[in-house]
Amino acid sequence: MAKVTLVDVSKVYKGNVRAVSDFNLEIEDGEFIIFVGPSGCGKSTTLRMIAGLEEITSGKIYIGDKLVNNIEPRDRDIAMVFQNYALYPHMSVFDNLGYSLKCHHEKKEVIKEKVNSVAKLLNIEELLERKPKELSGGQRQRVALGRCLIRNPKAFLFDEPLSNLDAKLRVQMRSEISKLHKQVAGTFIYVTHDQTEAMTMGDRIVVMKDGFVQQIDTPVNLYEHPVNVFVATFLGSPQMNIFKVTLKGDKLILDENTSLTLSEKTKNKMMEGYDEQNLILGIRPSDFDIASEEDYDFYVEKIDLIEKLGNETLLYLSLPGREENTIVSLKMDMGDDLKGPIYLKVNKDKIHLFNEEEVSILKINDYNYIPVSLKLEENDLHIDKKYVIKDFLNKSLTDEFTSEEGKVRVPSAAFKLERENEDDFEVEVEIRAKDVRSKSNVYFARMKKDQIRITFMCEKDKHFKVGEKVKLYASLTALSVCDKDENVIMVNDEINKPIIDVEAKKIGQEFYVVHEDKTFVKAHKYLLVEKLYDLNAKMLLVSRDQKNEYLTLRIDRNDDFFNGMLLYTKVKKIKKEKNK
Ligand code: ADP
């Protein structure tokens, strides 16, 4: 099995039909990846380009380490399962399975042995003598799978393999393909327009729209942190409810009588600069609950429709800020007496907010919150009995600190892979997924202890496999101390340090720091923007590098910067330009 890599891959069909644009993806060896999106978004075209059935207009595709742009499909060593099975009708199941081996002049005994072992794996041993027309849809699909398995290819490609099957069989085949993936530990690339298939089968999902990748992430991250309204409403059933609102201070105004107050957690995640602006609010049906008269967000006069689904009850009702019906999902059987009026509450930690361009304004995984024990001894704070923050009381934002369980906040960009100081904060994590950004890798991992989620960034040439254990370090000065509800009670030292001004410029994706001191600039591989200020002709950006050092940048106003964005610095060109 092998890794599959796509670099800036685009496809323009005749007549200037842009089917796929700038597709970048690194599929790990053994990963199960899903391409999902509405019909016509370019999923099949991408799959067919990987298989070599479609020429690519620009970009590069690698299978393993080999560039395959100009390699014939049959030499790419890839197996493809189609929706219409593509079995040879005149051959028995046995011959269909063994055909490719026969073409490679494999010995009869070897063919027999391999066909039998694959048939056993797929539970079709009794069908070997039959012809395809004597098989059911599910059985034919199994034969088609077997035909791929027998060749032991570098990767398996699936193009909507289950869409011809009835609902019941689809569910069954879904779990069989997942099981098969575990058994053969192969690289699986799977195209579907069905979001349930995507959410239940893949390690990672690529969400596409109009030929563009919208987001690549684990199912859980896609569901919890969608980057735009499209991803938010495409995944999740029933669909997320979308409202038009205006932000006023810490309130989201739905209409003159209705508003929602933002929770601390959501406020902390929000990018700045959206006060008094129109926003789009997203609430998943399952984030509503029945509330009491004393403490509620919505009063609902009447419920339009109730659907009882057994373990869940769906309510269809009208709320302000939205013309269509709002769907509320309650995790119980509500009985017959639920007609309205009722009071509803929203889990305000879980709401989604987007700007008018439909892009999320909630920062994703900027910070990691790690549970620790906190104990004050004299003026010093002891964390987990291992780390000491000296003179804590003078830095604390609260007067009434008592020793307790708390959390430390570590920015994703602050983790290092090597210990630099004796007293560096240390965590051990297991890698779960990876996101390749243009100049760095972002890893999603879990701590062994309590399975806490950790996101960290590292340089592009640093690779970890899913399941690998990694030790991460962060300087104590990069930590902020929080109570267990994630309210910050001590901000780290660095914020108060003097900041350095440099001239900077953004050209395309690259970011140029114009600075005399070249050695200093070299240290900044990327910067995380934390604050934006408007000056007259320029913008002032407060950012931090991966060593967690603060840097203020003066930037041309016409560039589009936002809070939480990563800037990639490129230094060499500046030097050249300066030398000219
Ligand atoms: P999906 O698999 O997501 O449904 P496709 O990859 O099949 O989407 O198609 C992407 C876009 O490219 C669509 O607009 C489709 O009409 C167009 N397209 C697909 N194949 C061809 C072709 N052979 N010639 C011209 N346009 C095509």
Residues whose N, C-alpha, C, O or C-beta is under 5 A from the ligand:
A	BS01	ADP	Y13 K14 V17 A19 P38 S39 G40 C41 G42 K43 S44 T45
